[in-house]
């Protein structure tokens, strides 16, 4: 049922870290995406947490066609998903699931990464055909130890943990067989974005890409 969704994420989640960025100024979005891509992280999640997010997605897609893969994160409603796709997002990520969101996802032309925090949620989504899932909030939900404990009973599910992950613990997650990648904001710290220190962000992306 969700074969195309799973195939899409199997290709997308080939980089170890998916940058999770919150953009306040769409004018900086293109430079930020270029720095992350130059550092080896071309797949980027722009969270829908600011009024500038959709404009930022559109700006990046228009300026860097074929160079980056831009997704929308913190998708909580069907309307948000539709707006993000219209803006150019090529994948969608949610912190959790609702009946209306899952129904809408069946019609979206962009692959969807739903969020879970428990074995029951993961099993329910697997029954719907979602073999790739977001584990959120990762650290607060038990961290790498929790994901390791899920690998034996749920060997068919791969996770992208996000939430509390940083340069110091990302490798612990990536060492697990059931972790396809991790999501994190440490590769694009707000302080560096605010001053336009794109070289620093590129170097952080290079380090993350080498994990």
C-alpha positions as CSV (number, residue, x, y, z in Angstrom):
1,X,0.0,0.0,0.0
2,X,2.8,2.4,0.8
3,X,5.5,0.7,-1.4
4,X,6.3,3.9,-3.3
5,X,6.6,5.8,0.0
6,X,9.1,3.2,1.4
7,X,11.1,3.2,-1.9
8,X,11.3,7.0,-1.9
9,X,12.7,7.1,1.7
10,X,15.0,4.2,1.0
11,X,16.7,6.5,-1.5
12,X,16.4,9.7,0.6
13,X,17.8,8.3,3.8
14,X,21.2,7.5,2.4
15,X,22.9,10.4,4.1
16,X,23.5,9.8,7.8
17,X,22.1,13.1,9.1
18,X,19.0,15.0,7.9
19,X,19.4,18.7,8.9
20,X,16.4,20.0,10.6
21,X,16.3,23.8,10.2
22,X,13.9,26.5,11.4
23,X,14.0,29.5,9.1
24,X,13.0,33.0,10.3
25,X,14.4,34.8,7.2
26,X,13.6,33.3,3.8
27,X,16.4,35.5,2.3
28,X,18.9,33.4,4.2
29,X,17.4,30.1,3.3
30,X,19.1,29.6,0.0
31,X,22.6,30.3,1.4
32,X,21.9,28.0,4.3
33,X,20.7,25.2,2.0
34,X,23.8,25.7,-0.3
35,X,26.1,25.5,2.7
36,X,24.5,22.3,3.9
37,X,24.6,20.7,0.5
38,X,28.2,21.7,-0.1
39,X,29.0,20.0,3.1
40,X,27.4,16.7,1.9
41,X,23.9,17.0,3.3
42,X,21.6,17.8,0.3
43,X,18.4,16.4,1.9
44,X,17.1,19.1,4.3
45,X,14.0,19.4,6.4
46,X,12.6,22.9,6.8
47,X,10.2,22.9,9.8
48,X,6.8,24.6,9.5
49,X,7.3,26.5,12.7
50,X,7.6,30.0,11.3
51,X,5.7,32.2,9.0
52,X,8.7,32.2,6.7
53,X,8.9,28.4,6.2
54,X,6.9,28.0,3.1
55,X,8.5,31.0,1.4
56,X,11.9,29.6,2.4
57,X,11.0,26.2,0.8
58,X,10.0,27.9,-2.4
59,X,13.1,30.0,-2.5
60,X,15.4,27.1,-2.1
61,X,13.6,24.9,-4.7
62,X,13.7,27.8,-7.2
63,X,17.4,28.7,-6.6
64,X,18.9,25.2,-6.3
65,X,16.9,22.9,-8.6
66,X,18.3,19.4,-8.7
67,X,20.9,20.2,-6.1
68,X,19.0,19.8,-2.9
69,X,16.1,17.7,-1.7
70,X,13.8,19.9,0.4
71,X,11.3,18.5,2.8
72,X,8.8,20.1,5.2
73,X,8.8,19.1,8.9
74,X,6.4,19.6,11.8
75,X,3.5,18.8,9.4
76,X,0.5,18.5,11.7
77,X,-2.5,19.0,9.4
78,X,-3.6,18.0,5.9
79,X,-3.6,21.6,4.9
80,X,0.0,22.1,6.0
81,X,1.0,19.1,4.0
82,X,-0.8,20.4,0.9
83,X,0.7,23.8,1.2
84,X,4.2,22.4,1.7
85,X,3.9,20.3,-1.5
86,X,2.6,23.3,-3.4
87,X,5.6,25.3,-2.2
88,X,8.0,22.6,-3.6
89,X,8.6,20.2,-0.7
90,X,9.5,16.7,-2.0
91,X,9.0,14.9,1.3
92,X,7.0,15.5,4.5
93,X,7.7,14.8,8.1
94,X,5.4,14.8,11.1
95,X,6.1,14.6,14.9
96,X,3.2,12.2,15.3
97,X,0.1,10.9,13.6
98,X,-3.6,11.7,13.5
99,X,-6.4,9.9,11.6
100,X,-6.9,13.0,9.3
101,X,-3.2,13.3,8.7
102,X,-2.8,9.6,7.7
103,X,-5.8,9.8,5.4
104,X,-4.4,12.8,3.6
105,X,-1.0,11.2,3.3
106,X,-2.5,8.5,1.1
107,X,-3.2,11.2,-1.5
108,X,0.0,13.2,-1.2
109,X,2.4,12.9,-4.1
110,X,5.3,13.4,-1.7
111,X,6.6,10.6,0.6
112,X,5.6,11.0,4.2
113,X,7.7,10.2,7.4
114,X,5.2,9.8,10.3
115,X,6.4,10.2,13.9
116,X,6.1,7.6,16.6
117,X,7.3,7.3,20.2
118,X,6.1,3.8,21.2
119,X,6.1,0.2,20.0
120,X,2.3,0.3,19.6
121,X,2.5,3.4,17.3
122,X,5.2,1.8,15.3
123,X,3.3,-1.4,14.8
124,X,0.2,0.5,13.8
125,X,2.0,2.4,11.1
126,X,3.8,-0.7,9.9
127,X,0.3,-2.3,9.5
128,X,-0.5,0.6,7.2
129,X,2.7,-0.1,5.1
130,X,5.0,2.5,6.6
131,X,8.4,0.8,7.1
132,X,10.3,4.1,7.6
133,X,9.3,6.1,10.6
134,X,10.4,9.0,12.6
135,X,11.2,8.3,16.3
136,X,10.4,11.4,18.3
137,X,11.4,12.9,20.7
138,X,14.3,10.5,20.5
139,X,16.2,11.3,23.7
140,X,13.2,11.9,25.8
141,X,11.5,8.7,24.5
142,X,14.4,6.5,25.7
143,X,17.2,7.3,23.2
144,X,19.4,4.8,21.5
145,X,18.7,2.2,24.2
146,X,15.0,2.3,23.4
147,X,15.5,1.9,19.7
148,X,17.9,-1.0,20.3
149,X,15.2,-2.7,22.3
150,X,12.7,-2.3,19.4
151,X,15.0,-3.9,16.8
152,X,14.3,-7.5,17.8
153,X,10.5,-7.4,17.9
154,X,10.2,-4.9,15.0
155,X,13.0,-5.9,12.6
156,X,11.1,-4.7,9.6
157,X,10.9,-1.1,10.7
158,X,13.7,1.5,10.1
159,X,13.7,4.7,12.1
160,X,15.0,8.3,11.7
161,X,15.3,9.4,15.3
162,X,15.0,13.2,16.0
163,X,15.0,15.2,19.1
164,X,17.9,15.8,21.4
165,X,20.4,14.4,19.0
166,X,23.7,16.2,18.5
167,X,27.3,15.6,17.4
168,X,28.1,13.9,20.7
169,X,25.5,11.1,20.5
170,X,24.6,10.8,16.8
171,X,27.0,8.0,16.3
172,X,25.4,5.9,19.0
173,X,22.1,6.0,17.1
174,X,23.7,5.4,13.7
175,X,25.4,2.3,15.0
176,X,22.0,0.6,15.4
177,X,20.7,-1.7,12.7
178,X,17.3,-0.2,12.7
179,X,18.4,3.4,12.3
180,X,18.5,4.7,8.7
181,X,19.6,8.2,9.6
182,X,19.2,10.8,12.3
183,X,17.6,14.3,12.2
184,X,19.3,17.2,14.0
185,X,19.6,20.9,14.1
186,X,23.2,21.1,15.4
187,X,24.5,21.3,11.8
188,X,22.8,24.6,11.4
189,X,23.0,26.5,14.7
190,X,20.9,29.6,15.0
191,X,23.9,31.7,16.0
192,X,25.7,30.8,12.8
193,X,22.6,31.3,10.6
194,X,21.9,34.7,12.1
195,X,25.4,36.1,11.2
196,X,25.6,34.3,7.9
197,X,28.6,32.1,8.9
198,X,28.0,29.7,6.0
199,X,31.6,28.3,6.1
200,X,31.0,27.1,9.7
201,X,27.8,25.4,8.7
202,X,29.4,23.8,5.7
203,X,32.1,22.4,8.0
204,X,29.5,21.1,10.5
205,X,27.7,19.4,7.6
206,X,31.0,17.8,6.4
207,X,31.5,16.4,9.9
208,X,28.0,15.1,10.0
209,X,28.1,13.6,6.6
210,X,31.2,11.6,7.6
211,X,29.5,9.9,10.5
